[in-house]
Amino acid sequence: MLLPNPLDVAPSGLKASFDDQKKVQEDFDIDMEAPETERAAVAIQSQFRKFQKKKQNDVS
């Protein structure tokens, strides 16, 4: 049984509140020169490469 989307049945004020939260979450500033950011980027890229390699091996 599929449940309805909560935003489809939510009161309009509540739905607007969800929309506002979504907009706020999109507004952020990341210091691209910070060492933590560089380490995080390297870790993400490494995991993505592993995923791509595994994906290629599964297909062939």
VENNOR-V358090 format. One line per field, one symbol per residue. ss: DSSP state (a for helix, b for strand, c for the rest). phi: phi as a letter, one per 30 degrees, with the letter a starting at -180 (. if undefined). psi: psi as a letter, one per 30 degrees, with the letter a starting at -180 (. if undefined). A space follows every 50 residues. Layout:
BEGIN
ss->???
phi->???
psi->???
END
This chain:
BEGIN
ss->cccccaaaaccaaaaaaaaaaaaaaaccccccccaaaaaaaaaaaaaaaa aaaaaaaaac
phi->.dcddeddcdeeddddddddddddddcabcddcdeddddddddddddddd dddddddddd
psi->kkklkefffkleeeeeeeeeeeeeffjlkkjffkeeeeeeeeeeeeeeee eeeeeeeee.
END
